[in-house]
């Protein structure tokens, strides 16, 4: 039985992961490949995509890895041109790159703010800038951008640049969705909550719980009505739906994947 993405070419940014397991980008890339897509994955750290490539290969999927800094417009332009030269199309774009930094406007250094905006928001603008003309020329495509519940709610820590940039991703997606709907291009946003990905152990525990992973997990679980933490596979399931023809009448919207956290009072 053919998968939902048989014959499609998908570009996934942030397709690596900071550690073993199911990060969002890895799970998205693996999910797309399992359902037939040829996946081009990019990350700044090529080693972070090794497990992604291995998981896809073990399932008989197709994966091409490119090392790229998605804050560099010229590099993205070259990548898009290369993909089109090799494969003739980009049917799906998933913008998954992102990261948080602690602090409010007083505590946060200006260069940290600038880097957060570049990585989380400008990167989405740049990939859209170069991929949308390809999709328009071929008569359609699907874009899924990843935001965060920090972009719609207070989620337990002051991280103003992350929150502002992820809110920006949501509104950027809405505007582009309306602009490009007549061209057959759908643009939607997945809004993950406090997922248990390798990022929790590698980075967040050190930033917010003094390195105590167990304490951080306990804090995060207390906010989730369903009582358990999702992982990258839950994010990927939402992305795959929005990228597929099953969502042919869905554009300019957000799919929140957070176990009910963002609608809980208190």
Buried (B, 14 or more C-beta within 10 A) or exposed (E): EEBBBEEBBBBBBBBBBBBEBBBBBBBBBBBBBBBBBBBBBBBBEBEBBEBBBEBBEEEEBEBBBBBBBBBBBEBBEBBBEEBBEEBEBBBBBBBBBBBBBBBEEEEBEEEBBEBBBBBBBBBBBBBBEBBBEBBBEBEEBBBBBBBBBBBBBEBBBBBBBBBBBBBBBBEBBBEBBEEBEEEBBBBBBBBBBBBBBBBBBBBBBEBBBEEEBEEBBEBBBEBBEEEEBBBBBBBBBBBBBBBBEEBEEBBBBBBBBBBEBBEEEE
